[in-house]
Structure formats: C-alpha cells, structure tokens
Amino acid sequence: MKRFVKNVALVLLVWLLFIILCLVIPPAFHKRATPEDWLNDIRYEHTAPERVRSIDDNSDALLWRLRLIEEAKERIILTTFDFWDEESGQDVIGALWAAAERGVRVQVLLDGINGGHFLPMSRNLCQLSSHENVEIRLYNPMHAKYLIADDFAYILGGRNTDNRFLGNYQEHYNVDRDILVYETEPGAGQSYQQLMNYFEAVWALPCCKVFKDSRCESDLAGCYEQTAQRYPEVFTDSLTTAEWESATLAAYSVELWSNPIEPENKTPILWARMVDAMAQDSNVLVQTPYIICSKDMYEDLRTVCAAGTRTDILINAVESGTNPFGCTDYLNQKTHLRSTGTHIYEYLGEQAQHTKAVLIGEDLTLAGSCNFDMRSVYLDTELMLAIKSPGLNAQIRAQLDVLKESSRHMSPDGSIEDGPSYVPRKLSWGKEAMYAVLRVITLPFRHLL
C-alpha cells in the first residue's frame, strides 16, 4: 500500500512539474516581429489589377470551388486544413478527379495531423491520390486554405473542405468567408504571384511528406457524375470576361500577408503586420471566432487602443460557440481582454461564426485564415489578404453591423449592453459543466488551443 501511495505521489509530482513547464516555457520563447521582418518582401512591378468577391454563403463557396476546378485546363492547387470524405468533400474529389482525367496537374496539400489521420480511412481520397496526375502531400502544422485554378483565379479564406463549411448538407454549420480573386490579366496580379511563390516554397519543404495509396478502389467517375447532376449551373459554359467582371469588385491593390513557413516556433510576422495596420486608423472592426491571446498579444491590443483607435471585436458568444477551448479561454480571460481597451461584441445567432476579418478604416480589409489566437500567431501557417477596396470594405462592414445588433456589447469599463436584436439564451447544463472542467485543465495548454 505504501508503495502504491508513493507511486501516486510521484505521478502527481511529475504532472505538477509538467504543468509548470507548460505554463512557463512556451510563452518565454515567443518571438517578436518588427517592420523590418516584412519590409524586405519581394516587390512586384508592373502588376495587373485584380478584382475580388466576398463569398459569404456556404453553398456559393462550394459552387465557386467547383467552377474553378471545372474551368482549369493546366493546373489546380488545393490547400486545406480539413478534408472530410462526406458530401461536399466528395463533390470536390470528383471534380478534382475529372480534372486529372482531362490532363490537369492536381496538387493537394493537407495538414499533417488531420490529413494523416483521415486519409487512410477515405477510399475516395486514396483513389484520388493514386491518379498519375495527382500528388498529395502532408505538412504540419498548416492552417492555410486556398484553391488556385491555372493563372486566372483563386479562392482564399477560412473554410475547410467539409459539410460544416461547404454546400447545404446539414442543418447546423459554420458561417465563414472566402475571397475570390480574379486575374484581369492571367498570372499578372501581385497577390497571385505571391501566393504561387508561397505555395511552391511550402511544397518544397523537406518536411512535406508524399501520400499515395493505390490499395483502395472507388468510383470517382460516378462521384463526379453525381456532383454534375446536383450542380448543373457549374458544369455548363465557362464564364465570359464580362461575367467575371460583373461577379467581382474593383480593388486598388491585393497583397498576401503570411507567417513564416518553417515548422517551428514562428516569428509572429503576420500578427505584427495586422497590429501595425490597425494602429494606422482610428476605427477598426475585427471578426474572429474566438480570442486566445498571449501576454504580448494583449499588450499589442492595449497599445493600439491607447493610441486612440476604436477597436471593436466580434466573437461567438459562449452559448453558441462551437470551439469549447476558445469559449473556455474567453471565460477565463475576460478581465484581461477588457483591460486592453477593446470593445467586445458577443454574437449569439443560430449558426456559429468561423470568419476571420479585420476592417481598417473605410478601404482596407484583411481576410483569410488567421484567428486571434496563439496557434495562428506562433505555430500555424496562416494567410491573410490585405485588400484595398472601399466597395468590399463597405459590403463586409454592413454585414458585421447586422451581427453586432444580435450581440452583447462589453465595454472596456465593464458595462454591458444588449443589441436591439440580441435574444438571451441559457447555457445548456452540459456546456456549463464542460466549461467548468475545461477552465481548470486547459490553463497549462492554452498556447496550443
């Protein structure tokens, strides 16, 4: 019995030391970025104008992906965090297979953890990987999401490739946003060239592992036929130049901002650029699913607000949030967040928001995959488009103003005000119990959530 008690005590002591190390070591090694880290980026001269479209509906997001894949003639690049073998995933797989069948080179880059777990269980993805014109690679940790079709258009945003984000296949889903970028001159846009260079650099990393599995057989021809029957509007004639023009908005410039690509503790260049841009204007509106900040990130927000920038942050209310760790951390860190001077809007709607965007003034929009959390800032690959377009900015700002009306507003002084369309919802006992437990056990690991 004494030996058992000693062993239990030893395990508890090791666990306590582990918790202390988790709390102290990672934040101590967080790097800082300065403007010099991005001012030396490659500058592209004589680039052609690019036009943009905000894709805010999940059904439209799937249709535009299928349209780009169907219209590609030479090369398709798909990078995604999640790729689930369900209806929307099968729609994309079937379209990719059909493209490969007609001679298009298809390159798919997946997150190493999610891809490595789901790929071997998916007959359709395994079958796709065995095609001679398809190559699938795994990189970890990767959180970027984009689709490039030849040199005429690409889609970049926060959506994963599964039913929660694409199509209309389930009742409860995540609301998200993609940016479609159309090249008025094929391959001549600045952001297109930046994205291609970024992809090639990641694709060539030694840590990217090739996945190929020819053991499975699946009817991808039948999969493609079902998709074509479901979405006939995609598989008709290609869009004309005039139709591309009418479907997009003018932009003065589109620039790609990114994190370093090496799989290591990253210099937070993307975060620093975002904060620097926020400090240049008096009015900033942020949309992020949740907030998990380091001490440095809190200080950055505090500096922006202290300089006179009104900073509104729209997040999911814990009653409707789908990320339990993000909700838990928010409950733990409300006081710290309020002390930065930001105005927090807790959105409570029918569907959870997964959108990441920063509206700066009346013309600059940052949109992409970067959450306001430590994983996005210090660990993951992340991409944001910096778009100067008054039309796009006004369009997204109008959408967020509607969401703010269905939100609870927490001011820096601690006062709380319900929006005119805010309808309180009682937190379920299951979530309440889960949050109570997670608020304790996640503290040592919040930098990894």
Secondary structure, DSSP 8 states (H G I E B T S, - for coil): -HHHHHHHHHHHHHHHHHHHHHHHHHHHT-----THHHHTS----S---EEEEEE--HHHHHHHHHHHHHH-SSEEEEEES-B-SSHHHHHHHHHHHHHHHTT-EEEEEEEHHHHHHHGGG-HHHHHHHTSTTEEEEEESSB---EEEETTTEEEEES--BSTTTSSS--SS-EE--EEEEEESSTT--HHHHHHHHHHHHHHT-TT-EEE---S----HHHHHHHHHHH-TTTSSS---HHHHHHTSEE-SEEEEEE---SSSS---HHHHHHHHHHTTSSEEEEE-S-EE--HHHHHHHHHHHHTT-EEEEEEE-TTT-S-HHHHHHHHHHHHHHHTTT-EEEEE--SSEE---EEEETTTEEEEES--EEHIIIIISB-EEEEEE-HHHHHHHHHHHHHHHHTEEEE-TTS-EEE-TT-------HHHHHHHHHHHHHTGGGGGG-
